[in-house]
C-alpha cells in the first residue's frame, strides 16, 4: 500500500488506516464480533493499513483491550493511535482534561494495548473547565517520558451543515494555534467525506501549510457512501445511526443520488471497483498529508478499503464527484 507521513517527524503509515471504533462501540452488533474483529485487524496489518485508530472511551476500554490482543504479537507492524479526554457516564459523555487524569489514562491505555509506547496520542475533546494548554502540557510530558511518540488533536463530533461545520473547525484552529505554542501538533483528526467536506475550507489547508498530518475520520459517511445500506431498513437501538437525522428513511432516500454517482464512477473502473473505494480515493486525493481512516469490523471491508489507494480517479471522475448533489439533512 502507498505510504504517507504524519507530522514533522515523518512517521510513515499506510494511506488507508483502520478505524477500530465499530468493533466495540456505536454500531449494531459490535460487541458480538470479537474474534471477527481480531481477524480484521490482522488483515489490515497484512495489507499495509498500519494506522490503528482507537480511544479509551470506545467500549469504554474494550476497544483498546481488543487491539492489545493483536499488538501483543504484532506491535512492530502497527502504528497505534489512541485518544484521551472523554469519560463515558451512565447518561452522558463528559470531558476531562486535568493533567493528573491524562497521566493516569495514558498508563491505563498502555496496559490495555499491551505496549510500552503510543505512536500518536490524541486529545479527544478539550475540557471547558481546564485551559487546553494545561492538558496539552501534560500530554507533552508523556512524550518526554517516552510513553508517547507524537501528539494530535481530534475535531470529530459536533457536526452540522456547512455553516456550523465551519464554526467547529474555526474553533479547532484556535485550539491548534494555542497548543502549538506548548508542543508541536503532529496530526489532526476530523471528519472528511463527500457528504461532509467542511474541513476543506480551512482546517485541511492549515494542516498542509504546517506539515501536520490529517486523519480523515468517517470518510465513508458512517457507511452510507458504501451503498450497502437500504433506506427504511432501520438500525438497532444501540446503533448511533438510529438517532441520526441523515439516517432516517426519508433522508437516506433523498441522498441516494450521491451513492448512484459513486457507483457510476466505480463501473468506469471495472466490475471489482466499489462505491466505497471511489469515496476513499476522493478523500486521499485531497492532499498527500491526508490518511483515510474508515471504520470496519469485518475482514471483507478491511480488504476492500485497503485497495482504494490503488484507484486513480480521472479528471472526468473528479468533475462528476464535484457535481454530485449536496447531501440533504442535518448532520448534527
GUROKE-273452 format. One record per residue (C-alpha): residue in three letters; y, z, x. Coordinates in nm, 3 decimals. Each point is the difference from the previous one (the first is absolute). Example, Ala and Ser with C-alpha at 12.3 -4.5 7.8 and 13.67 -1.06 7.14 Angstrom:
2
+------+---------+---------+---------+
! rest !      py !      pz !      px !
+------+---------+---------+---------+
!  ala !  -0.450 !   0.780 !   1.230 !
!  ser !   0.344 !  -0.066 !   0.137 !
+------+---------+---------+---------+
This chain:
332
+------+---------+---------+---------+
! rest !      py !      pz !      px !
+------+---------+---------+---------+
!  unk !   0.000 !   0.000 !   0.000 !
!  unk !   0.360 !  -0.062 !   0.104 !
!  unk !   0.154 !   0.303 !   0.168 !
!  unk !   0.350 !   0.135 !  -0.057 !
!  unk !   0.193 !   0.284 !   0.158 !
!  unk !   0.150 !   0.320 !  -0.139 !
!  unk !   0.326 !   0.129 !   0.143 !
!  unk !   0.143 !  -0.005 !   0.347 !
!  unk !  -0.324 !   0.141 !   0.138 !
!  unk !  -0.163 !  -0.334 !  -0.085 !
!  unk !  -0.311 !   0.157 !  -0.148 !
!  unk !  -0.220 !  -0.290 !  -0.111 !
!  unk !  -0.176 !  -0.006 !  -0.338 !
!  unk !  -0.154 !  -0.264 !  -0.222 !
!  unk !   0.252 !  -0.192 !  -0.212 !
!  unk !  -0.181 !   0.133 !  -0.308 !
!  unk !  -0.091 !   0.367 !  -0.015 !
!  unk !  -0.185 !   0.210 !  -0.255 !
!  unk !   0.173 !   0.220 !  -0.256 !
!  unk !  -0.252 !   0.278 !  -0.059 !
!  unk !   0.162 !   0.175 !  -0.298 !
!  unk !  -0.214 !  -0.177 !  -0.267 !
!  unk !  -0.313 !   0.146 !   0.158 !
!  unk !   0.074 !   0.349 !  -0.128 !
!  unk !   0.316 !   0.007 !  -0.210 !
!  unk !   0.209 !  -0.175 !  -0.266 !
!  unk !  -0.249 !  -0.263 !  -0.119 !
!  unk !  -0.293 !   0.009 !  -0.242 !
!  unk !  -0.332 !   0.101 !   0.152 !
!  unk !   0.145 !   0.078 !   0.341 !
!  unk !  -0.191 !   0.325 !   0.044 !
!  unk !  -0.334 !  -0.163 !  -0.080 !
!  unk !   0.004 !  -0.252 !   0.282 !
!  unk !  -0.032 !   0.208 !   0.316 !
!  unk !  -0.279 !  -0.190 !   0.173 !
!  unk !   0.136 !  -0.334 !  -0.113 !
!  unk !   0.340 !   0.096 !   0.139 !
!  unk !  -0.151 !   0.098 !   0.334 !
!  unk !  -0.158 !  -0.344 !   0.022 !
!  unk !   0.336 !  -0.156 !  -0.083 !
!  unk !   0.170 !   0.186 !   0.287 !
!  unk !  -0.272 !  -0.110 !   0.243 !
!  unk !   0.042 !  -0.360 !  -0.118 !
!  unk !   0.376 !   0.017 !   0.051 !
!  unk !  -0.040 !   0.116 !   0.358 !
!  unk !  -0.265 !  -0.266 !   0.066 !
!  unk !   0.242 !  -0.269 !  -0.123 !
!  unk !   0.298 !   0.121 !   0.203 !
!  unk !   0.186 !   0.170 !  -0.288 !
!  unk !   0.056 !   0.296 !   0.228 !
!  unk !   0.287 !   0.181 !  -0.173 !
!  unk !  -0.143 !   0.261 !  -0.237 !
!  unk !   0.273 !   0.141 !  -0.223 !
!  unk !  -0.057 !   0.334 !  -0.170 !
!  unk !   0.184 !   0.324 !  -0.088 !
!  unk !  -0.089 !   0.364 !  -0.034 !
!  unk !   0.099 !  -0.005 !  -0.369 !
!  unk !  -0.254 !  -0.271 !  -0.091 !
!  unk !  -0.271 !   0.193 !  -0.176 !
!  unk !   0.160 !   0.229 !   0.107 !
!  unk !  -0.164 !   0.016 !   0.344 !
!  unk !  -0.318 !  -0.190 !  -0.093 !
!  unk !   0.134 !  -0.334 !   0.126 !
!  unk !   0.049 !   0.135 !   0.351 !
!  unk !  -0.344 !   0.164 !  -0.014 !
!  unk !  -0.158 !  -0.333 !  -0.094 !
!  unk !   0.172 !  -0.179 !   0.288 !
!  unk !  -0.107 !   0.277 !   0.234 !
!  unk !  -0.361 !  -0.095 !  -0.061 !
!  unk !   0.071 !  -0.345 !   0.143 !
!  unk !   0.241 !   0.108 !   0.273 !
!  unk !  -0.254 !   0.243 !   0.139 !
!  unk !  -0.199 !  -0.306 !   0.106 !
!  unk !   0.270 !  -0.266 !   0.045 !
!  unk !   0.327 !   0.165 !   0.098 !
!  unk !   0.065 !  -0.253 !   0.276 !
!  unk !  -0.013 !  -0.288 !  -0.250 !
!  unk !   0.261 !   0.139 !  -0.239 !
!  unk !   0.375 !   0.048 !  -0.023 !
!  unk !   0.045 !   0.308 !  -0.218 !
!  unk !   0.305 !   0.043 !  -0.220 !
!  unk !   0.033 !   0.308 !  -0.219 !
!  unk !   0.288 !   0.169 !  -0.179 !
!  unk !   0.153 !   0.341 !  -0.050 !
!  unk !   0.259 !   0.146 !  -0.234 !
!  unk !  -0.148 !  -0.003 !  -0.351 !
!  unk !  -0.206 !   0.268 !  -0.173 !
!  unk !  -0.209 !  -0.062 !  -0.310 !
!  unk !   0.031 !   0.276 !  -0.260 !
!  unk !  -0.169 !   0.043 !  -0.334 !
!  unk !   0.280 !  -0.169 !  -0.191 !
!  unk !   0.211 !  -0.186 !   0.253 !
!  unk !   0.054 !  -0.107 !   0.360 !
!  unk !   0.257 !   0.181 !   0.214 !
!  unk !   0.150 !  -0.070 !   0.339 !
!  unk !  -0.029 !   0.244 !   0.290 !
!  unk !   0.181 !  -0.086 !   0.321 !
!  unk !   0.020 !   0.344 !   0.155 !
!  unk !  -0.076 !  -0.018 !   0.374 !
!  unk !  -0.266 !   0.270 !  -0.013 !
!  unk !  -0.181 !  -0.180 !  -0.278 !
!  unk !   0.016 !  -0.332 !   0.187 !
!  unk !  -0.166 !   0.155 !   0.304 !
!  unk !  -0.276 !   0.161 !  -0.208 !
!  unk !  -0.057 !  -0.317 !  -0.200 !
!  unk !  -0.039 !  -0.206 !   0.316 !
!  unk !  -0.265 !   0.233 !   0.138 !
!  unk !  -0.185 !  -0.012 !  -0.331 !
!  unk !   0.011 !  -0.382 !  -0.007 !
!  unk !  -0.136 !  -0.016 !   0.354 !
!  unk !  -0.294 !   0.217 !  -0.102 !
!  unk !  -0.078 !  -0.204 !  -0.311 !
!  unk !   0.032 !  -0.330 !   0.185 !
!  unk !  -0.219 !   0.130 !   0.284 !
!  unk !   0.239 !  -0.121 !   0.266 !
!  unk !   0.228 !   0.156 !   0.259 !
!  unk !   0.294 !  -0.234 !  -0.057 !
!  unk !   0.163 !  -0.186 !  -0.291 !
!  unk !   0.133 !  -0.344 !   0.093 !
!  unk !   0.275 !  -0.011 !  -0.264 !
!  unk !   0.121 !   0.312 !  -0.182 !
!  unk !   0.219 !  -0.084 !  -0.296 !
!  unk !   0.239 !   0.210 !  -0.205 !
!  unk !  -0.123 !  -0.067 !  -0.353 !
!  unk !   0.322 !   0.123 !  -0.166 !
!  unk !   0.302 !   0.189 !   0.123 !
!  unk !   0.033 !   0.350 !  -0.140 !
!  unk !   0.335 !   0.031 !  -0.183 !
!  unk !   0.009 !   0.369 !   0.098 !
!  unk !  -0.039 !  -0.065 !   0.375 !
!  unk !   0.225 !  -0.218 !   0.218 !
!  unk !  -0.208 !  -0.303 !   0.092 !
!  unk !   0.097 !   0.049 !   0.365 !
!  unk !  -0.181 !   0.334 !   0.002 !
!  unk !  -0.318 !  -0.151 !  -0.141 !
!  unk !   0.018 !  -0.292 !   0.240 !
!  unk !   0.064 !   0.232 !   0.291 !
!  unk !  -0.322 !   0.188 !  -0.078 !
!  unk !  -0.185 !  -0.331 !  -0.014 !
!  unk !   0.151 !  -0.099 !   0.335 !
!  unk !  -0.132 !   0.324 !   0.149 !
!  unk !  -0.348 !  -0.113 !  -0.103 !
!  unk !   0.046 !  -0.314 !   0.206 !
!  unk !   0.107 !   0.206 !   0.299 !
!  unk !  -0.306 !   0.222 !  -0.051 !
!  unk !  -0.229 !  -0.303 !   0.014 !
!  unk !  -0.124 !   0.040 !  -0.358 !
!  unk !   0.183 !  -0.309 !  -0.127 !
!  unk !   0.083 !  -0.330 !   0.171 !
!  unk !   0.278 !  -0.145 !  -0.219 !
!  unk !   0.204 !   0.087 !  -0.309 !
!  unk !   0.073 !  -0.188 !  -0.318 !
!  unk !   0.177 !   0.042 !  -0.330 !
!  unk !  -0.145 !  -0.088 !  -0.337 !
!  unk !   0.224 !  -0.150 !  -0.272 !
!  unk !  -0.259 !  -0.052 !  -0.271 !
!  unk !   0.018 !   0.152 !  -0.343 !
!  unk !   0.324 !  -0.012 !  -0.200 !
!  unk !  -0.001 !  -0.365 !  -0.093 !
!  unk !   0.183 !  -0.201 !  -0.258 !
!  unk !   0.160 !  -0.335 !  -0.055 !
!  unk !   0.193 !  -0.172 !   0.273 !
!  unk !   0.303 !   0.219 !  -0.050 !
!  unk !  -0.178 !   0.336 !   0.011 !
!  unk !  -0.235 !  -0.119 !   0.275 !
!  unk !   0.299 !  -0.091 !   0.213 !
!  unk !   0.145 !   0.346 !  -0.061 !
!  unk !  -0.323 !   0.158 !   0.122 !
!  unk !   0.010 !  -0.205 !   0.315 !
!  unk !   0.366 !   0.075 !   0.063 !
!  unk !  -0.088 !   0.369 !  -0.008 !
!  unk !  -0.294 !  -0.063 !   0.231 !
!  unk !   0.222 !  -0.178 !   0.251 !
!  unk !   0.240 !   0.294 !   0.000 !
!  unk !  -0.293 !   0.231 !   0.075 !
!  unk !  -0.122 !  -0.232 !   0.273 !
!  unk !   0.341 !  -0.003 !   0.167 !
!  unk !  -0.001 !   0.381 !   0.000 !
!  unk !  -0.348 !   0.051 !   0.140 !
!  unk !   0.047 !  -0.270 !   0.265 !
!  unk !   0.250 !   0.235 !   0.161 !
!  unk !  -0.279 !   0.257 !   0.042 !
!  unk !  -0.303 !  -0.210 !   0.099 !
!  unk !  -0.081 !  -0.374 !  -0.022 !
!  unk !  -0.147 !  -0.141 !  -0.320 !
!  unk !  -0.299 !  -0.222 !   0.077 !
!  unk !  -0.087 !  -0.111 !  -0.353 !
!  unk !   0.122 !  -0.003 !  -0.358 !
!  unk !  -0.242 !  -0.025 !  -0.290 !
!  unk !   0.135 !  -0.145 !  -0.323 !
!  unk !  -0.117 !  -0.216 !  -0.283 !
!  unk !   0.020 !  -0.375 !   0.049 !
!  unk !  -0.164 !  -0.263 !  -0.215 !
!  unk !   0.078 !  -0.311 !  -0.199 !
!  unk !   0.087 !   0.210 !  -0.302 !
!  unk !   0.179 !   0.278 !   0.185 !
!  unk !   0.208 !  -0.156 !   0.273 !
!  unk !   0.302 !   0.232 !   0.019 !
!  unk !  -0.076 !   0.087 !   0.364 !
!  unk !   0.105 !  -0.352 !   0.101 !
!  unk !   0.365 !   0.079 !  -0.077 !
!  unk !   0.075 !   0.261 !   0.264 !
!  unk !  -0.297 !   0.213 !   0.104 !
!  unk !  -0.207 !  -0.275 !   0.158 !
!  unk !   0.298 !  -0.140 !   0.199 !
!  unk !   0.085 !   0.354 !   0.115 !
!  unk !  -0.349 !   0.039 !   0.142 !
!  unk !  -0.005 !  -0.343 !   0.163 !
!  unk !   0.334 !   0.054 !   0.173 !
!  unk !  -0.125 !   0.323 !   0.157 !
!  unk !  -0.355 !  -0.094 !   0.092 !
!  unk !  -0.141 !   0.231 !  -0.268 !
!  unk !  -0.333 !  -0.092 !  -0.156 !
!  unk !  -0.009 !  -0.055 !  -0.376 !
!  unk !  -0.314 !   0.107 !  -0.186 !
!  unk !  -0.008 !  -0.195 !  -0.326 !
!  unk !  -0.150 !   0.235 !  -0.258 !
!  unk !  -0.149 !  -0.129 !  -0.326 !
!  unk !   0.027 !  -0.366 !   0.109 !
!  unk !  -0.231 !  -0.095 !  -0.289 !
!  unk !   0.205 !   0.172 !  -0.268 !
!  unk !  -0.251 !   0.277 !  -0.072 !
!  unk !  -0.265 !  -0.266 !  -0.046 !
!  unk !   0.187 !  -0.220 !  -0.246 !
!  unk !   0.062 !  -0.284 !   0.248 !
!  unk !  -0.372 !  -0.033 !   0.070 !
!  unk !  -0.046 !  -0.158 !  -0.343 !
!  unk !  -0.302 !   0.222 !  -0.068 !
!  unk !   0.161 !   0.216 !  -0.270 !
!  unk !  -0.021 !  -0.101 !  -0.365 !
!  unk !   0.296 !   0.078 !  -0.228 !
!  unk !  -0.096 !   0.252 !  -0.264 !
!  unk !  -0.320 !   0.123 !   0.163 !
!  unk !   0.156 !   0.341 !   0.059 !
!  unk !  -0.036 !   0.254 !   0.280 !
!  unk !  -0.167 !   0.337 !   0.025 !
!  unk !   0.234 !   0.299 !  -0.060 !
!  unk !  -0.013 !   0.099 !   0.369 !
!  unk !   0.117 !  -0.347 !   0.109 !
!  unk !   0.370 !  -0.009 !   0.086 !
!  unk !   0.029 !  -0.342 !  -0.166 !
!  unk !  -0.087 !   0.150 !  -0.339 !
!  unk !   0.357 !   0.138 !  -0.015 !
!  unk !   0.172 !  -0.282 !   0.187 !
!  unk !   0.247 !  -0.213 !  -0.201 !
!  unk !  -0.109 !  -0.325 !   0.169 !
!  unk !  -0.364 !   0.059 !  -0.087 !
!  unk !   0.033 !   0.006 !  -0.376 !
!  unk !  -0.188 !  -0.284 !  -0.167 !
!  unk !   0.331 !  -0.161 !  -0.096 !
!  unk !   0.148 !   0.006 !   0.350 !
!  unk !  -0.322 !  -0.109 !   0.170 !
!  unk !  -0.012 !  -0.301 !  -0.232 !
!  unk !   0.367 !  -0.076 !   0.064 !
!  unk !  -0.057 !  -0.001 !   0.378 !
!  unk !  -0.305 !  -0.227 !  -0.002 !
!  unk !   0.211 !  -0.301 !   0.114 !
!  unk !   0.038 !   0.174 !   0.337 !
!  unk !  -0.377 !   0.024 !   0.039 !
!  unk !  -0.040 !  -0.359 !  -0.118 !
!  unk !   0.240 !  -0.114 !   0.272 !
!  unk !  -0.195 !   0.186 !   0.266 !
!  unk !  -0.322 !  -0.155 !  -0.122 !
!  unk !   0.148 !  -0.351 !   0.013 !
!  unk !   0.098 !   0.047 !   0.362 !
!  unk !  -0.339 !   0.150 !   0.082 !
!  unk !  -0.174 !  -0.309 !  -0.139 !
!  unk !   0.208 !  -0.223 !   0.229 !
!  unk !  -0.157 !   0.178 !   0.298 !
!  unk !  -0.361 !  -0.014 !  -0.112 !
!  unk !  -0.247 !   0.149 !  -0.242 !
!  unk !  -0.052 !   0.314 !   0.208 !
!  unk !   0.369 !   0.094 !   0.015 !
!  unk !   0.113 !   0.262 !  -0.253 !
!  unk !   0.323 !   0.099 !  -0.170 !
!  unk !  -0.009 !   0.329 !   0.191 !
!  unk !  -0.012 !  -0.180 !   0.333 !
!  unk !   0.299 !  -0.213 !  -0.096 !
!  unk !   0.195 !   0.312 !  -0.100 !
!  unk !  -0.084 !   0.168 !   0.331 !
!  unk !   0.086 !  -0.312 !   0.201 !
!  unk !   0.344 !  -0.001 !  -0.165 !
!  unk !   0.055 !   0.363 !   0.103 !
!  unk !  -0.109 !  -0.068 !   0.358 !
!  unk !   0.238 !  -0.296 !   0.010 !
!  unk !   0.302 !   0.227 !  -0.046 !
!  unk !   0.009 !   0.093 !   0.369 !
!  unk !  -0.207 !   0.059 !   0.310 !
!  unk !   0.068 !   0.372 !  -0.032 !
!  unk !  -0.167 !   0.015 !  -0.343 !
!  unk !  -0.352 !   0.143 !  -0.042 !
!  unk !  -0.152 !  -0.031 !  -0.346 !
!  unk !  -0.183 !   0.311 !  -0.119 !
!  unk !  -0.192 !  -0.088 !  -0.316 !
!  unk !  -0.199 !   0.278 !  -0.161 !
!  unk !  -0.372 !  -0.054 !  -0.044 !
!  unk !  -0.311 !   0.208 !  -0.058 !
!  unk !  -0.266 !  -0.271 !   0.007 !
!  unk !  -0.126 !  -0.201 !   0.295 !
!  unk !   0.034 !  -0.324 !  -0.198 !
!  unk !   0.376 !   0.043 !  -0.036 !
!  unk !   0.040 !   0.112 !   0.361 !
!  unk !  -0.164 !  -0.321 !   0.120 !
!  unk !   0.211 !  -0.214 !  -0.231 !
!  unk !   0.323 !   0.165 !   0.112 !
!  unk !  -0.090 !  -0.021 !   0.368 !
!  unk !  -0.022 !  -0.380 !  -0.025 !
!  unk !   0.362 !  -0.033 !  -0.119 !
!  unk !   0.168 !  -0.023 !   0.345 !
!  unk !  -0.188 !  -0.324 !   0.066 !
!  unk !   0.160 !  -0.163 !  -0.306 !
!  unk !   0.304 !  -0.211 !   0.090 !
!  unk !   0.231 !  -0.064 !  -0.293 !
!  unk !   0.187 !  -0.331 !  -0.001 !
!  unk !   0.368 !  -0.049 !  -0.073 !
!  unk !  -0.104 !  -0.134 !  -0.339 !
!  unk !  -0.201 !   0.316 !  -0.062 !
!  unk !   0.294 !   0.219 !   0.091 !
!  unk !   0.235 !  -0.193 !  -0.230 !
!  unk !  -0.252 !   0.040 !  -0.281 !
!  unk !  -0.022 !   0.374 !   0.060 !
!  unk !   0.379 !   0.032 !   0.010 !
!  unk !   0.016 !  -0.179 !  -0.332 !
!  unk !  -0.246 !   0.228 !  -0.179 !
!  unk !   0.141 !   0.197 !  -0.296 !
!  unk !   0.151 !   0.340 !   0.064 !
!  unk !  -0.241 !   0.278 !  -0.090 !
!  unk !   0.056 !   0.143 !  -0.347 !
!  unk !   0.001 !   0.371 !  -0.080 !
!  unk !   0.132 !   0.314 !   0.160 !
!  unk !  -0.149 !   0.103 !   0.334 !
!  unk !   0.085 !   0.369 !  -0.045 !
+------+---------+---------+---------+
